[in-house]
């Protein structure tokens, strides 16, 4: 389903290896070796050709990638998200730069208010950050799933199928103690087509030990 702060139930929706000729450093160059002395007649001298040693670390193209143990074929340290640069306008439409808006939450800072969490979760879908979406979902809510790997794959699949074209928030959150509700709309375009979809959701958030978390929501589609 096309829900922006959704969890598992709402996200159901290699390049071929390059030739070594395209990788500098993998080509074996032939070196001409000159002999200073003549070889004895009838017995040609054998010349050993040695390739020059490279000083320092091997080039990136020469290094073997470390095996991944985290699924999705991703090695440690490689990033496949689509986050904006710190100085670019944040995708949540707050008008602030990404560095001054959602970045801190995406890097682990707890959400101290519902609006910040809503915006950070929206950009997490847009920027392809499944770990953040899972980490900010309440374990007590209906959207929580125990199968982390399957859940993450579904979220990533959803992120890869749609372009997130905008977030419209209807008013301020209604906070009642440790529970809050807020209504918003999300504008989506399915990749590879001109199909546009809008979803309107009334979401519920709960206050955790360190900050707010997503609990669940009711969705209408237009």
Helices and strands as residue ranges (DSSP letters): G 8-10, G 20-22, G 60-62, G 98-100, H 103-106, H 114-126, H 130-135, H 148-161, E 162-176, E 179-190, E 196-207, E 212-221
